[in-house]
Amino acid sequence: MQITRLNKLNTKHKTIFDGTLDLLYKQIFNYEIDNEKITVLFSDFEKNYLSTFSLFCKSLLLNSFFIDNENKESLYYEIVNKLNLKSKIPEYNNPTGLKYYYVKSFDFSPCFTIKSLNEKYLLFCFGVSELNPGRYVILYQGILELTK
């Protein structure tokens, strides 16, 4: 499996939403790729986490697409590397010693959604955080193209 980054981001992530949960569910994020419009909603990526490999494997999107079990782990770590995710091993409530990946600061969980376009699979990547009670922020991380 080959992963290509469609857009180059510098070290600063672009904030695409800052507001309440009610407003967040009404947001529509539009992208144009190869002269095709692609719409992404918060509900498309809200539960598809890249924080750990086990959460990545639980994604319904991943299971419904073309990725077999043997390739999931190598795909996961390649995505983590392409997105330059940070890592940390939490000291508390982590009996297995899992390494967690995050965006920008430990508060931002990396999330994704997969969209298909002209026989391409595009991975739209975001960072999501509830910074204060009731205040949600989404960072745009970029788009990766997955090809066999």
VENDA-V88029 format. One line per field, one symbol per residue. burial: # if it has 9 or more other C-alpha atoms within 8 Angstrom, else .. A space follows every 50 residues. Layout:
BEGIN
burial->???
END
This chain:
BEGIN
burial->..#.#.......#.#.#####..##...............##..##.### ###.#####.###.......###.##.###....#....#.......### ###...########.....###########....############..
END
